[in-house]
Amino acid sequence: MVYEFAKYPDGTLVVFSDIRKKENGEEYIRVSFERPTENGFDTVVFELPSYEIVEQDGNYTDEEINEFRKTVENGAHLFFKYAREGGLKFA
C-alpha cells in the first residue's frame, strides 16, 4: 500500500509505503518523490531507516534531492507513525 504525504508546487508528489520487512525481519518504509514530466516522471526513492536512495531517475537537481533528504530525515518518525496507522487521515 502507498499513502500520499504532500504535494509540492512544482507537482512533485510525496508518497510513502506501508511498513515492510526484509528477510532478516528489519522493518523499512520507502518514501518516493515523483514529478510528472513530458516523458514520464522524475523520481527519487529513499528507504527508511537507512535514508539511502534506492531509486533515482530523471532530472531532480542535487539541491532538490538534498531538500528531499531533509524532509525524509526530519519526518522519519511521522512516516513510520502514519504507516502503522494506515496513512494520513484527512477531514
C-alpha atoms as one frame of an Amber mdcrd trajectory, in Angstrom:
protein
   0.000   0.000   0.000   1.141   3.569  -0.714  -0.057   6.715   1.059   0.072
  10.338  -0.057   2.012  12.669   2.224   2.344  16.001   0.394   2.361  17.731
  -2.977   4.891  20.425  -3.861   4.025  23.467  -6.023   6.060  22.044  -8.933
   3.848  18.943  -8.970   6.210  16.680  -7.013   4.118  14.173  -5.109   5.492
  12.668  -1.892   4.191   9.201  -1.066   5.254   6.568   1.452   4.764   2.834
   1.637   3.294   0.702   4.346   5.797  -0.918   6.692   7.586  -3.781   5.010
  10.003  -6.391   6.351  13.299  -7.567   4.953  14.304 -11.221   5.106  16.164
 -10.514   8.355  12.974  -9.112   9.929  14.070  -5.461   9.790  11.197  -3.059
   9.151  11.516  -0.428   6.446   9.493   2.158   4.553  10.035   3.654   1.128
   9.405   7.367   0.605   9.056   8.467  -3.022   9.256  11.897  -4.608   7.756
  11.895  -8.117   7.196  14.769 -10.531   5.400  14.311 -13.863   7.345  15.279
 -16.991   6.678  15.136 -20.723   8.394  11.747 -20.877   7.244  10.145 -17.629
   8.439  11.080 -14.144  11.403  12.430 -12.240  11.757  10.029  -9.317  13.793
   9.714  -6.127  13.038   6.931  -3.629  14.517   6.811  -0.123  14.434   3.826
   2.191  13.973   4.356   5.923  15.531   3.918   8.415  18.784   3.877   6.361
  17.948   7.098   4.434  19.605   5.555   1.377  18.440   6.437  -2.116  17.285
   3.140  -3.616  15.997   4.545  -6.902  16.739   7.717  -8.843  15.636   8.621
 -12.344  15.044  11.883 -14.139  16.159  15.440 -13.652  15.946  16.417  -9.998
  18.826  18.730  -9.078  21.273  17.984  -6.278  19.679  20.853  -4.350  16.208
  19.314  -4.708  17.485  15.905  -3.636  19.151  17.444  -0.577  15.845  19.098
   0.365  14.046  15.764  -0.070  16.652  14.103   2.153  15.982  16.709   4.870
  12.249  16.018   4.589  12.843  12.287   4.980  15.269  12.680   7.879  13.121
  15.199   9.769   9.900  13.292   9.167  11.058   9.696   9.618   9.123   9.252
  12.849   5.973  10.564  11.135   6.356   8.266   8.135   6.569   5.258  10.466
   3.696   6.514  12.628   1.355   7.106   9.695   2.364   3.853   8.005   1.345
   1.992  11.179  -1.964   3.918  11.233  -2.780   3.259   7.574  -1.884   6.682
   6.193  -2.856  10.240   6.969  -6.462  10.897   7.883  -7.946  13.920   6.153
 -11.187  15.505   7.342
